[in-house]
Amino acid sequence: MRTSKEAELITAVLMYAVRCLAEGDLAALRAMKFGAREIEALREMSLADFYRIEALRAHCLEIYLNRQVYWPMIDYLRKQRESEEVMQSLIAADAPREMLQVLFGLNSREYSRLRRSLSVDPVIGRPAEPDDRSSNTLWRIWSKRTDVDESGLLAPKAYLEIHAKTGLAMRSIWHLTRRWVQYGHLTETLEPPAPEAPGKPAPEPAANGQTGT
């Protein structure tokens, strides 16, 4: 016999109530409007009674939505979902384990599991150093975003944006920026000074040390 959705709901709620009773959580039962008589009847229920509920069409529950709890829960779930999507995108882009540990607290075991599930090939050795032009481009983008943060860390999504903008490997981005936090960008190529605009030459100092007029 096919179980009705009403019977499934009643069974789930009553099983929850039985668990509350077993754990002595009378406050939860009272919040569900269980009084002394209802609790005593709950004590008498057997496993077979839950199967008998499947044949019932009656609905003994009143369900309502608490929006003050619902929307914070939805916002939390949305943020968690977005965070997990960014984390998976970073791993798919071959972000190193240290990066995921710092940004998300991901341990080695979970990091390896996610790499396998995303079919990311294992990497041996450190990434090749980018050329000076690429390194300087990364420095300018990264340093502008970290002016107010001494840790040098960016939001996880920002690393994906830099990766897409520079084309640099995620491992190179992480290792270089962490190195710059400690030592600065020691090899940055300085732009040559702009030539002075043509005009009246600067006056030469007079013999007495005063500027000529």
CYANA upper distance limits for C-alpha pairs under 8 A (distance plus 0.5 A):
  3 THR  CA      7 ALA  CA      7.00
  3 THR  CA      8 GLU  CA      7.35
  3 THR  CA     54 GLU  CA      6.01
  3 THR  CA     55 ALA  CA      7.90
  4 SER  CA      8 GLU  CA      6.90
  4 SER  CA     54 GLU  CA      7.52
  4 SER  CA     57 ARG  CA      8.00
  5 LYS  CA      9 LEU  CA      6.73
  6 GLU  CA     10 ILE  CA      6.77
  6 GLU  CA     57 ARG  CA      7.43
  6 GLU  CA     58 ALA  CA      8.25
  6 GLU  CA     59 HIS  CA      6.95
  7 ALA  CA     11 THR  CA      6.54
  7 ALA  CA     53 ILE  CA      6.63
  7 ALA  CA     54 GLU  CA      5.81
  7 ALA  CA     55 ALA  CA      8.15
  7 ALA  CA     56 LEU  CA      7.03
  7 ALA  CA     57 ARG  CA      7.27
  7 ALA  CA     58 ALA  CA      8.46
  7 ALA  CA     59 HIS  CA      8.19
  8 GLU  CA     12 ALA  CA      6.64
  8 GLU  CA     54 GLU  CA      7.75
  9 LEU  CA     13 VAL  CA      6.73
 10 ILE  CA     14 LEU  CA      6.54
 10 ILE  CA     53 ILE  CA      8.33
 10 ILE  CA     59 HIS  CA      7.78
 10 ILE  CA     60 CYS  CA      7.91
 10 ILE  CA     61 LEU  CA      7.69
 11 THR  CA     15 MET  CA      6.52
 11 THR  CA     50 PHE  CA      6.71
 11 THR  CA     53 ILE  CA      7.44
 12 ALA  CA     16 TYR  CA      6.73
 13 VAL  CA     17 ALA  CA      6.68
 14 LEU  CA     18 VAL  CA      6.61
 15 MET  CA     19 ARG  CA      6.75
 16 TYR  CA     20 CYS  CA      6.76
 17 ALA  CA     21 LEU  CA      6.70
 17 ALA  CA     29 LEU  CA      7.03
 17 ALA  CA     42 LEU  CA      8.39
 18 VAL  CA     22 ALA  CA      6.68
 18 VAL  CA     42 LEU  CA      7.16
 18 VAL  CA     43 ARG  CA      8.08
 19 ARG  CA     23 GLU  CA      6.66
 20 CYS  CA     24 GLY  CA      6.50
 20 CYS  CA     25 ASP  CA      5.34
 20 CYS  CA     26 LEU  CA      7.36
 20 CYS  CA     28 ALA  CA      7.36
 20 CYS  CA     29 LEU  CA      7.36
 21 LEU  CA     25 ASP  CA      6.42
 21 LEU  CA     26 LEU  CA      7.06
 21 LEU  CA     29 LEU  CA      8.09
 21 LEU  CA     39 ILE  CA      8.31
 21 LEU  CA     43 ARG  CA      8.42
 25 ASP  CA     29 LEU  CA      7.35
 26 LEU  CA     30 ARG  CA      6.62
 27 ALA  CA     31 ALA  CA      6.69
 28 ALA  CA     32 MET  CA      6.93
 29 LEU  CA     33 LYS  CA      7.02
 29 LEU  CA     34 PHE  CA      5.79
 29 LEU  CA     35 GLY  CA      8.41
 29 LEU  CA     39 ILE  CA      8.50
 30 ARG  CA     34 PHE  CA      5.56
 30 ARG  CA     35 GLY  CA      7.03
 34 PHE  CA     38 GLU  CA      5.95
 34 PHE  CA     39 ILE  CA      6.64
 35 GLY  CA     39 ILE  CA      6.62
 36 ALA  CA     40 GLU  CA      6.70
 37 ARG  CA     41 ALA  CA      6.76
 38 GLU  CA     42 LEU  CA      6.63
 39 ILE  CA     43 ARG  CA      6.90
 40 GLU  CA     44 GLU  CA      7.35
 41 ALA  CA     45 MET  CA      7.28
 45 MET  CA     49 ASP  CA      6.64
 46 SER  CA     50 PHE  CA      7.71
 47 LEU  CA     51 TYR  CA      7.62
 48 ALA  CA     52 ARG  CA      6.92
 49 ASP  CA     53 ILE  CA      6.86
 50 PHE  CA     54 GLU  CA      7.67
 51 TYR  CA     55 ALA  CA      8.32
 52 ARG  CA     56 LEU  CA      7.84
 65 LEU  CA     70 TYR  CA      7.79
 66 ASN  CA     70 TYR  CA      6.46
 67 ARG  CA     71 TRP  CA      6.40
 68 GLN  CA     72 PRO  CA      7.59
 69 VAL  CA     73 MET  CA      6.78
 70 TYR  CA     74 ILE  CA      6.70
 71 TRP  CA     75 ASP  CA      6.58
 72 PRO  CA     76 TYR  CA      6.60
 73 MET  CA     77 LEU  CA      6.67
 74 ILE  CA     78 ARG  CA      6.58
 75 ASP  CA     79 LYS  CA      6.73
 76 TYR  CA     80 GLN  CA      6.66
 77 LEU  CA     81 ARG  CA      6.52
 78 ARG  CA     82 GLU  CA      6.66
 79 LYS  CA     83 SER  CA      6.52
 80 GLN  CA     84 GLU  CA      6.63
 81 ARG  CA     85 GLU  CA      6.70
 82 GLU  CA     86 VAL  CA      6.76
 83 SER  CA     87 MET  CA      6.63
 84 GLU  CA     88 GLN  CA      6.61
 85 GLU  CA     89 SER  CA      6.65
 86 VAL  CA     90 LEU  CA      6.67
 86 VAL  CA    156 PRO  CA      7.40
 86 VAL  CA    157 LYS  CA      6.71
 87 MET  CA     91 ILE  CA      6.83
 87 MET  CA    100 LEU  CA      7.99
 87 MET  CA    104 PHE  CA      8.28
 87 MET  CA    156 PRO  CA      8.06
 88 GLN  CA     92 ALA  CA      6.53
 88 GLN  CA    114 LEU  CA      8.00
 88 GLN  CA    118 LEU  CA      8.40
 89 SER  CA     93 ALA  CA      6.69
 89 SER  CA    160 LEU  CA      8.31
 90 LEU  CA     94 ASP  CA      7.01
 90 LEU  CA     95 ALA  CA      5.87
 90 LEU  CA    160 LEU  CA      7.32
 90 LEU  CA    170 MET  CA      8.37
 91 ILE  CA     95 ALA  CA      5.56
 91 ILE  CA     96 PRO  CA      8.13
 91 ILE  CA    114 LEU  CA      7.98
 91 ILE  CA    115 ARG  CA      6.95
 91 ILE  CA    118 LEU  CA      8.42
 91 ILE  CA    120 VAL  CA      8.15
 92 ALA  CA    115 ARG  CA      7.77
 92 ALA  CA    118 LEU  CA      6.92
 92 ALA  CA    120 VAL  CA      6.66
 93 ALA  CA    169 ALA  CA      8.27
 93 ALA  CA    170 MET  CA      6.90
 94 ASP  CA    120 VAL  CA      7.50
 94 ASP  CA    169 ALA  CA      8.30
 94 ASP  CA    170 MET  CA      6.76
 94 ASP  CA    171 ARG  CA      7.41
 95 ALA  CA     99 MET  CA      7.06
 95 ALA  CA    100 LEU  CA      7.71
 95 ALA  CA    170 MET  CA      5.76
 95 ALA  CA    171 ARG  CA      6.08
 95 ALA  CA    174 TRP  CA      8.37
 96 PRO  CA    100 LEU  CA      7.26
 96 PRO  CA    170 MET  CA      8.18
 96 PRO  CA    171 ARG  CA      6.34
 96 PRO  CA    174 TRP  CA      8.36
 97 ARG  CA    101 GLN  CA      6.65
 97 ARG  CA    106 LEU  CA      8.49
 97 ARG  CA    108 SER  CA      7.43
 97 ARG  CA    111 TYR  CA      7.08
 98 GLU  CA    102 VAL  CA      6.65
 99 MET  CA    103 LEU  CA      6.58
 99 MET  CA    174 TRP  CA      7.43
100 LEU  CA    104 PHE  CA      5.97
100 LEU  CA    105 GLY  CA      7.11
100 LEU  CA    106 LEU  CA      6.17
100 LEU  CA    111 TYR  CA      8.17
101 GLN  CA    105 GLY  CA      4.78
101 GLN  CA    106 LEU  CA      4.98
101 GLN  CA    107 ASN  CA      6.65
102 VAL  CA    106 LEU  CA      8.22
103 LEU  CA    156 PRO  CA      7.24
106 LEU  CA    110 GLU  CA      6.94
106 LEU  CA    111 TYR  CA      6.81
107 ASN  CA    111 TYR  CA      6.61
108 SER  CA    112 SER  CA      6.64
109 ARG  CA    113 ARG  CA      6.75
110 GLU  CA    114 LEU  CA      6.65
111 TYR  CA    115 ARG  CA      6.76
112 SER  CA    116 ARG  CA      6.78
113 ARG  CA    117 SER  CA      6.71
114 LEU  CA    118 LEU  CA      6.56
115 ARG  CA    119 SER  CA      6.49
115 ARG  CA    120 VAL  CA      5.65
115 ARG  CA    121 ASP  CA      8.28
116 ARG  CA    120 VAL  CA      6.71
127 PRO  CA    169 ALA  CA      8.29
127 PRO  CA    171 ARG  CA      6.83
127 PRO  CA    172 SER  CA      6.49
128 ALA  CA    172 SER  CA      7.87
129 GLU  CA    172 SER  CA      7.44
130 PRO  CA    134 SER  CA      6.46
130 PRO  CA    135 SER  CA      6.45
130 PRO  CA    168 LEU  CA      8.15
130 PRO  CA    172 SER  CA      7.94
131 ASP  CA    135 SER  CA      6.59
132 ASP  CA    136 ASN  CA      6.47
132 ASP  CA    187 THR  CA      8.22
132 ASP  CA    188 GLU  CA      7.94
132 ASP  CA    189 THR  CA      8.09
133 ARG  CA    137 THR  CA      6.70
134 SER  CA    138 LEU  CA      6.69
134 SER  CA    166 THR  CA      7.82
134 SER  CA    168 LEU  CA      8.21
135 SER  CA    139 TRP  CA      6.64
135 SER  CA    188 GLU  CA      8.31
136 ASN  CA    140 ARG  CA      6.75
136 ASN  CA    188 GLU  CA      6.33
136 ASN  CA    189 THR  CA      7.63
137 THR  CA    141 ILE  CA      6.90
137 THR  CA    166 THR  CA      7.91
138 LEU  CA    142 TRP  CA      6.40
138 LEU  CA    162 ILE  CA      8.24
138 LEU  CA    166 THR  CA      7.40
138 LEU  CA    173 ILE  CA      8.07
139 TRP  CA    143 SER  CA      6.22
139 TRP  CA    177 THR  CA      8.29
139 TRP  CA    185 HIS  CA      7.78
140 ARG  CA    144 LYS  CA      6.74
141 ILE  CA    145 ARG  CA      7.26
141 ILE  CA    162 ILE  CA      8.06
142 TRP  CA    146 THR  CA      6.91
142 TRP  CA    162 ILE  CA      8.48
142 TRP  CA    177 THR  CA      8.05
143 SER  CA    147 ASP  CA      6.75
145 ARG  CA    154 LEU  CA      7.85
146 THR  CA    150 GLU  CA      7.67
146 THR  CA    152 GLY  CA      5.99
146 THR  CA    153 LEU  CA      7.61
146 THR  CA    154 LEU  CA      7.55
149 ASP  CA    153 LEU  CA      7.63
150 GLU  CA    181 VAL  CA      8.36
151 SER  CA    181 VAL  CA      7.51
152 GLY  CA    177 THR  CA      7.84
152 GLY  CA    178 ARG  CA      7.82
152 GLY  CA    181 VAL  CA      6.43
154 LEU  CA    158 ALA  CA      6.61
154 LEU  CA    159 TYR  CA      7.43
155 ALA  CA    159 TYR  CA      7.63
156 PRO  CA    160 LEU  CA      7.66
157 LYS  CA    161 GLU  CA      7.03
158 ALA  CA    162 ILE  CA      6.73
159 TYR  CA    163 HIS  CA      6.53
159 TYR  CA    170 MET  CA      8.27
159 TYR  CA    173 ILE  CA      8.40
160 LEU  CA    164 ALA  CA      6.70
161 GLU  CA    165 LYS  CA      6.60
162 ILE  CA    166 THR  CA      6.42
162 ILE  CA    167 GLY  CA      8.39
163 HIS  CA    167 GLY  CA      5.92
163 HIS  CA    168 LEU  CA      6.19
163 HIS  CA    169 ALA  CA      7.27
163 HIS  CA    170 MET  CA      6.74
163 HIS  CA    173 ILE  CA      7.98
164 ALA  CA    168 LEU  CA      8.35
168 LEU  CA    172 SER  CA      7.11
168 LEU  CA    173 ILE  CA      7.13
169 ALA  CA    173 ILE  CA      6.88
170 MET  CA    174 TRP  CA      6.71
171 ARG  CA    175 HIS  CA      6.57
172 SER  CA    176 LEU  CA      6.36
173 ILE  CA    177 THR  CA      6.57
174 TRP  CA    178 ARG  CA      6.59
175 HIS  CA    179 ARG  CA      6.64
176 LEU  CA    180 TRP  CA      6.70
177 THR  CA    181 VAL  CA      6.85
178 ARG  CA    182 GLN  CA      7.43
179 ARG  CA    183 TYR  CA      6.65
179 ARG  CA    184 GLY  CA      7.72
180 TRP  CA    184 GLY  CA      4.62
180 TRP  CA    185 HIS  CA      5.95
203 PRO  CA    211 THR  CA      7.39
203 PRO  CA    212 GLY  CA      6.72
203 PRO  CA    213 THR  CA      7.97
204 GLU  CA    211 THR  CA      7.21
204 GLU  CA    212 GLY  CA      7.04
205 PRO  CA    209 GLY  CA      6.46
205 PRO  CA    210 GLN  CA      6.45
205 PRO  CA    211 THR  CA      5.15
205 PRO  CA    212 GLY  CA      6.43
206 ALA  CA    210 GLN  CA      5.77
206 ALA  CA    211 THR  CA      6.05
206 ALA  CA    212 GLY  CA      6.00
